[in-house]
Amino acid sequence: MARALGLDFGTTNTVLALADSGSTTHSMQFSSSAGETDSMRTALSFMKDAQLGAQALKVEAGQAAIRQFIDNPGDARFLQSIKTFAASPLFQGTLVFARRHMFEDLMEVFLKRLKTYADGHWPSDVSRLVAGRPVHFAGASPDPALATQRYNEALTRLGFPEIHYVYEPVAAAYYFAQTLKSDANVLVADFGGGTTDYSLIRFERHAGKLTAKPIGHSGVGIAGDHFDAKMIEHLVAPEIGKGSFFKSFDKLLEVPSNYYANFARWNQLSIFKTTREFNDLKSLVRSAVEPDKLELFIDLVEHDEGYPLYQAISATKMALSGAEEAEFNFSPLGKAGKKMVKRADFETWISDDLARIEGALDDVLTKTNTAPADVDKVFLTGGTSFVPAVRQIFTRRFDASKIESGGELLSIAHGLALIGESENVGEWAA
C-alpha cells in the first residue's frame, strides 16, 4: 500500500502528517532556529547574506522567518498568509530583492524549507501526497482552477509522483469519524484564516470498516483574517488617516479608502510596500490636512509592522473570547495604540461576516434537505470557532450535546494522511 503524506497548507499555519499503518498517523516534526514544533506558521522571510554570495538569499520559513524578520528590521523581506493569493488572477507575483516570485515559487520555497527543517524525519518512501483545499478559496473573485494549477506546479516540483486534493472539512470529518461508535451524520465546520468551510457526511461502519458518503459541501471566503481586518478598520485605520482629507487645487478630497483596505489585510502589507499605490500614498503627505496621520501610516508600512499588529489584534480577539472587554495595545501608534474594546462592539463590527458564515451553513443544510435534528454530530475546528458569536450560530440550531471541537491545528492534516492510506482515495478527491 502507498505510504501517504497529508498536507494542510493553511492560511495561518501549515501541518504535515504521515500515515504509519492502519489508522495511526503522526505529525511531521520541524527543527529550525526558532526551536522544534509540529506546525509551521505559513510565512517566509528573505534576506541578503554576503556569506552565500551576491545573488543568494537566506530564506527562512515559519517561526524562523518571523524571528529573522524581527531581528533584522528593514533588511528582511517578509511574506505571510501566502495561501490567500492562490486563487487570485490579479496576483501575478511579487518582487523579492528584484526577482519576481510567482505563487507557485513561494509555495515551493516554503515547502522546501520545511523539508530541510524536518531533516531525517522527512520520509523517502512517500508515494502519495494528499493536499487539502478549501471548498471556496479566499478573495473577491477566486478562480479554483487557477489555484489547483498553481498547487500542482509547486507540488510537482517537489517530486511527489501521485497528488490528490481533498476538501479540508472532509479531511477533518474523516479524522473525527475515527472516534465514532455508531453510524452518524456529521457536520464539520472548518474555520481557517481565510475561509469557512462546511461538509456534511454520512459515516457508517460495516464489518469494522469505516465508510462514508458525502452529502454536501458549502463555504465562504470569510474567517479569522476578516475579523482581524474589521478590528484594524475600527481601531487603527482612523489613527493613520482613514476619513481624513488632502488638498487638490481648491478642493478638499478624501484620502482614498483603498489604501486602508490594504492595511487592514495585514498579510498584504509587505506586498503593498512595493507597489506604485504606496508611492502615491507617500506623495499625498505634502497636501494632507492631517499629514502626521499619513506619516504614521507610511512609517508602519516601511518598518514592517504588519506582524506585530497581527499579534496585538490576535491577542485582543482571543481575550474577547473569554471576557466582555479587553485591552488593545499596539505601541507603534503611540497613545492612540492603547484602547479598551468591548465584545459587543467587536460583534457589531463583524455582524456582516457572521451573517455570511451563517448563510453558508444555511446553504449546505438547504441544498441537502437536512434538518438540524437530522445531524448527529457537529465538529468545530479552527481557532475562529472559539469566538463566542461564532459558536452561538451552532448552539442556536443544534443541541449542545452534539457539538464537539478539538485538534484545531492537526485534524485536517491527519485526516488527509488517513484518506491517503485508504484503498478508495479517489472517491474522496475534491
C-alpha positions in Angstrom: 0.0 0.0 0.0 1.2 3.5 -0.8 2.6 5.5 2.1 0.7 8.7 2.3 1.6 12.2 3.4 -1.2 14.7 4.3 -0.5 18.4 3.6 -2.7 21.0 5.3 -1.3 24.2 3.7 -3.2 26.7 5.7 -3.6 30.5 5.6 -2.1 30.9 9.0 -0.4 27.5 9.8 0.8 24.5 7.8 0.9 21.0 9.2 2.2 17.8 7.6 1.1 14.3 8.8 2.4 10.9 7.9 0.3 7.8 7.9 2.1 5.0 9.8 -0.1 1.9 9.4 -3.7 1.1 9.8 -5.4 4.1 11.5 -2.4 5.7 13.1 -0.7 8.9 12.0 1.9 11.3 13.4 2.7 14.9 12.7 5.9 15.8 11.0 8.4 17.5 13.4 10.4 20.5 12.4 13.6 21.9 13.9 14.7 25.4 13.0 16.5 28.3 14.6 13.2 29.1 16.4 13.0 25.6 18.1 11.0 22.4 17.5 7.4 22.3 16.5 4.8 20.2 14.7 3.1 23.1 12.9 4.6 25.9 11.0 3.4 29.5 10.5 2.7 29.9 6.8 5.3 32.7 6.4 8.6 33.3 4.5 11.4 35.7 5.1 14.2 36.6 2.6 17.4 38.4 3.5 20.6 39.1 1.6 23.6 37.2 3.1 27.1 38.1 1.9 28.4 34.7 3.0 26.1 33.0 0.5 27.2 35.1 -2.5 25.9 38.3 -4.2 22.8 36.7 -5.7 21.9 34.3 -2.9 19.3 34.9 -0.2 19.0 33.5 3.3 15.5 32.1 3.4 13.6 31.1 6.5 10.0 29.8 6.9 7.5 29.6 9.8 8.6 30.8 13.2 12.2 31.1 12.0 11.0 33.6 9.3 9.3 35.7 11.9 12.5 35.7 14.1 14.7 36.7 11.1 12.2 39.5 10.2 12.1 40.8 13.8 15.9 40.6 14.3 16.6 42.4 11.0 14.1 45.2 10.6 14.3 46.8 7.3 16.7 44.2 5.9 14.3 41.2 5.6 11.5 40.8 3.1 8.6 39.2 5.0 5.6 37.4 3.4 2.8 35.7 5.2 -0.6 34.1 4.5 0.6 33.0 1.1 -2.4 30.9 0.5 -4.7 33.9 0.2 -3.2 34.6 -3.2 -3.6 31.1 -4.6 -6.8 31.7 -6.5 -6.3 35.3 -7.4 -5.9 36.1 -11.1 -4.8 39.6 -10.0 -1.8 38.2 -8.2 1.0 37.9 -10.8 3.8 37.6 -8.4 5.8 39.8 -6.1 9.3 41.2 -6.2 11.8 39.8 -3.7 15.1 41.7 -4.0 14.5 42.5 -7.7 13.5 38.9 -8.5 9.8 38.1 -9.3 8.3 35.2 -7.3 5.0 33.7 -8.6 2.6 32.0 -6.2 4.0 28.5 -7.1 7.5 29.7 -6.4 6.6 30.9 -3.0 4.8 27.6 -2.2 7.7 25.6 -3.4 10.3 27.6 -1.4 8.2 27.3 1.7 7.7 23.6 1.5 11.4 23.0 0.7 12.3 24.9 3.8 10.0 22.7 5.8 11.7 19.6 4.2 15.0 21.0 5.4 13.7 21.6 8.9 12.3 18.1 9.0 15.8 16.8 8.3 15.9 13.0 8.8 12.2 12.9 9.7 11.2 13.6 6.0 10.2 10.2 4.6 11.9 8.9 1.5 9.1 6.3 0.7 6.1 8.6 0.3 4.4 7.7 -3.0 1.1 9.6 -2.4 0.5 13.2 -1.3 -3.0 14.2 -0.3 -3.3 18.0 0.0 -6.2 19.9 1.5 -8.1 22.7 -0.3 -10.9 24.9 0.9 -14.4 24.5 -0.5 -14.2 28.2 -1.6 -10.9 29.9 -1.8 -10.4 33.4 -0.3 -10.6 36.5 -2.4 -13.1 38.7 -4.2 -13.3 36.6 -7.4 -11.3 33.4 -6.7 -10.5 31.0 -9.5 -10.3 27.5 -8.0 -8.9 26.0 -11.3 -6.1 28.6 -11.2 -5.4 27.7 -7.6 -5.2 24.0 -8.4 -2.9 24.7 -11.3 -0.6 26.6 -9.1 -0.7 23.9 -6.4 0.1 21.3 -9.0 3.0 23.2 -10.3 4.6 23.7 -6.9 4.0 20.2 -5.6 5.2 18.5 -8.8 8.5 20.3 -8.4 8.9 18.6 -5.0 8.8 15.2 -6.8 5.6 13.7 -5.5 4.5 11.0 -8.0 0.8 11.0 -7.0 -1.1 14.0 -5.8 -4.7 14.2 -4.7 -6.8 17.1 -3.4 -9.5 16.7 -0.7 -11.8 19.4 0.8 -10.3 20.5 4.1 -13.5 20.0 6.1 -13.9 16.5 4.6 -10.4 15.6 5.9 -11.3 17.0 9.4 -14.5 14.9 9.3 -12.6 11.8 8.4 -10.2 12.4 11.3 -13.1 13.0 13.7 -15.1 10.0 12.5 -12.4 7.6 13.7 -13.8 8.0 17.2 -17.4 7.4 16.2 -19.0 4.4 18.0 -22.1 4.3 15.8 -23.3 5.4 12.4 -23.8 9.2 12.2 -24.5 12.2 10.0 -21.5 14.5 10.8 -21.4 18.2 10.0 -17.9 19.7 10.1 -17.3 23.4 10.2 -13.7 24.3 9.5 -12.7 27.9 10.4 -9.4 28.7 8.8 -7.6 32.0 8.5 -9.2 32.9 5.1 -12.2 30.6 4.6 -15.1 28.9 6.4 -16.0 25.5 5.0 -18.7 23.1 5.8 -19.0 19.4 4.9 -22.0 17.1 5.8 -21.0 13.4 5.6 -22.8 10.2 6.5 -20.3 7.8 8.2 -21.1 4.1 8.7 -19.2 1.1 9.8 -19.5 -2.3 8.0 -17.6 -5.2 9.4 -15.4 -2.8 11.3 -14.6 -0.8 8.2 -15.4 2.9 8.1 -17.3 4.0 5.0 -18.5 7.5 4.2 -21.0 9.1 1.8 -20.6 12.8 1.2 -23.9 14.5 1.5 -23.0 18.1 0.7 -20.5 21.0 0.9 -20.6 24.7 1.3 -18.3 27.5 2.2 -17.5 31.2 2.1 -14.2 33.1 1.8 -14.5 34.6 5.3 -12.9 33.6 8.6 -10.4 34.8 11.2 -8.5 37.2 8.9 -11.7 39.1 8.1 -12.4 39.5 11.8 -8.9 40.9 12.2 -9.4 43.3 9.3 -12.6 44.7 10.9 -10.7 45.3 14.2 -8.0 47.1 12.3 -10.5 49.1 10.4 -12.1 50.4 13.6 -9.2 50.6 16.0 -6.2 51.5 13.8 -7.2 53.0 10.4 -8.8 56.2 11.8 -5.5 56.9 13.6 -3.5 56.7 10.4 -5.7 58.9 8.2 -8.8 57.0 7.2 -11.5 59.5 6.7 -9.1 62.4 6.5 -8.6 64.8 3.6 -6.0 66.3 1.3 -6.0 69.4 -0.8 -6.1 69.3 -4.6 -6.1 72.8 -6.1 -9.1 74.5 -4.5 -10.8 71.2 -3.4 -10.7 69.0 -0.4 -10.7 65.3 -1.3 -10.9 62.3 1.0 -7.7 60.1 1.2 -8.6 57.1 -1.0 -10.1 54.3 1.1 -8.3 51.5 -0.9 -5.1 52.3 0.9 -6.7 51.2 4.2 -8.1 48.1 2.6 -4.5 47.1 2.0 -3.6 48.0 5.6 -6.5 46.1 7.1 -5.2 42.9 5.3 -2.0 42.8 7.4 -0.8 39.8 5.4 -0.7 42.1 2.3 1.3 44.9 3.8 4.7 43.6 2.6 3.4 43.5 -0.9 1.7 46.9 -0.7 5.1 48.3 0.3 6.5 47.5 -3.2 3.6 48.9 -5.2 3.0 52.2 -7.1 0.0 52.7 -4.9 2.2 53.0 -1.8 4.3 55.6 -3.7 1.1 57.5 -4.4 0.2 57.5 -0.8 3.6 59.0 0.2 3.1 61.8 -2.3 -0.2 62.8 -0.5 1.6 63.8 2.7 2.5 67.3 1.3 -1.1 68.1 0.6 -2.7 66.3 3.5 -4.8 68.2 6.1 -3.5 65.8 8.8 -0.1 64.9 7.5 1.0 63.4 10.8 -1.5 60.6 10.4 -0.3 59.7 6.9 3.3 59.9 8.0 2.5 57.4 10.8 0.8 55.1 8.2 3.9 55.2 6.0 6.2 54.5 8.9 4.2 51.5 9.9 4.4 50.1 6.4 8.1 50.9 5.9 9.0 49.4 9.3 7.1 46.2 8.5 4.7 46.5 11.5 2.2 44.1 9.9 3.2 41.1 12.0 3.4 43.0 15.4 0.0 44.5 14.5 -1.4 41.0 13.8 -0.1 39.8 17.2 -1.8 42.7 19.0 -5.1 42.3 17.2 -5.0 38.5 17.7 -4.3 38.9 21.5 -7.3 41.3 21.8 -9.6 39.0 19.8 -8.5 36.0 21.9 -9.1 37.9 25.2 -12.6 38.9 24.0 -13.5 35.2 23.7 -13.3 35.0 27.5 -14.2 38.5 28.6 -16.7 41.2 27.8 -14.0 43.8 27.5 -10.2 43.6 26.6 -7.3 45.9 26.0 -5.8 46.6 22.6 -2.2 47.5 22.9 -0.1 48.4 19.9 2.8 50.8 20.9 3.8 51.9 17.4 0.6 54.0 17.4 1.7 55.9 20.4 -1.1 57.0 22.8 -3.7 56.0 20.2 -2.5 52.4 20.3 -3.9 51.7 23.8 -7.7 51.3 23.9 -10.3 49.2 25.7 -12.5 47.1 23.3 -16.0 45.8 24.2 -17.0 42.4 22.9 -20.4 43.9 21.9 -18.6 46.4 19.7 -16.5 43.7 18.1 -19.6 41.6 17.4 -21.2 44.7 15.7 -18.1 45.2 13.5 -18.2 41.5 12.3 -22.0 41.2 12.0 -22.0 41.1 8.2 -19.3 38.4 8.3 -21.2 36.4 10.8 -24.3 36.6 8.6 -22.4 35.2 5.6 -20.9 32.4 7.7 -24.3 31.5 8.9 -25.6 31.8 5.3 -23.2 29.2 4.2 -24.4 26.9 6.9 -28.0 27.5 5.7 -26.8 26.7 2.2 -25.4 23.3 3.0 -28.5 22.3 5.1 -30.9 23.6 2.5 -29.2 22.0 -0.5 -29.1 18.7 1.2 -32.6 19.0 2.6 -31.2 18.3 6.1 -32.9 19.5 9.3 -30.7 20.3 12.3 -32.4 17.4 14.1 -31.0 15.0 11.5 -27.4 16.0 12.2 -26.0 13.6 14.8 -22.6 15.3 15.4 -21.3 18.8 14.8 -17.5 19.1 14.8 -16.0 22.6 15.0 -12.3 23.1 14.1 -10.1 26.1 13.7 -9.3 29.0 16.0 -12.2 31.2 15.0 -14.6 28.5 16.4 -13.7 29.9 19.9 -15.3 33.3 19.1 -18.5 33.3 21.2 -20.6 34.9 18.4 -19.5 32.1 16.0 -20.3 29.3 18.5 -23.7 30.9 19.0 -24.5 30.2 15.4 -24.4 26.5 16.2 -25.8 26.5 19.7 -28.9 28.2 18.4 -29.5 25.4 16.0 -28.1 22.2 17.5 -28.3 20.6 20.9 -25.2 21.4 22.9 -24.5 17.7 23.4 -24.0 17.2 19.6 -21.3 19.9 19.4 -17.6 18.9 19.8 -14.3 20.5 19.0 -10.6 19.6 19.2 -7.5 19.1 17.1 -7.8 22.6 15.9 -4.4 22.6 14.2 -3.9 18.9 13.4 -7.2 17.4 12.4 -7.1 18.3 8.7 -3.5 17.1 8.0 -4.1 13.8 9.9 -7.4 13.3 8.1 -5.7 13.8 4.8 -3.0 11.2 5.7 -5.6 8.7 6.7 -7.6 9.2 3.5 -4.3 8.7 1.6 -3.9 5.3 3.1 -7.4 4.2 2.1 -8.0 2.0 -0.9 -10.6 4.4 -2.4 -8.6 7.7 -2.1 -10.0 8.8 -5.5 -13.6 8.8 -4.1 -12.6 11.5 -1.6 -11.0 13.8 -4.1 -12.4 17.3 -4.5 
